[in-house]
Amino acid sequence: MTERQHEFISTFEPLRERLWRFVRAMVFKYDRNDFEIARDIMSDTILVCLEEFDTLKDRQAMLSFCFTVASRIYRAQFVRRKFWGLYEEEIALEIPDSAALPDLQADVRLLYEALDTLPLKIKEALILFEIADLPLEEIRRIQGGSLSGVKSRIARGRTRLCELLGAQAPYEQETLLARGIE
């Protein structure tokens, strides 16, 4: 192991149990003591803390840093699970839909297949904006990054979907202004 890793371990080890209690309490609040989620968050937290260890100016702030990382990881997973965790492909396919015409069903299936080819962040931004109807600022908080990055992902996703589906893109400026994107 390198000197940096030894320093991280010596700084982190005394705090490990307190961090574990914090993560378990946080998970218990919403997920009713799901230890698998708690272990995943703990692992992700340790990895991020190790990667960002050099940016920490004061080693005394390590516990606060770990708590912040853990809560951000959990919040990101919780929000994603809120939108993605309720959907199961097998169950969705078994739900009868008498109102949808066969050609509409085919179009929807093509749209889902095209969405699945997009990169995850672009797909997520498009779904949150177009289907969940979240404001851009909320999407930025969920995905991180900048507001212009979210706008770019949405625009690139729309363009790519039009290419994949062989559709002609509507007048982009008018569409963006109508939804509040400038």
NORMO-V642340 format. One record per helix or strand of 2 or more residues. SS is the DSSP state (~ for helix, > for strand). FROM is the first residue (numbers start at 1). TO is the last residue. If there is no record, write none. Layout:
SS&FROM&TO / SS&FROM&TO
This chain:
~&3&31 / ~&35&51 / ~&53&55 / ~&59&84 / ~&89&94 / ~&102&117 / ~&120&131 / ~&136&143 / ~&147&165 / ~&172&178
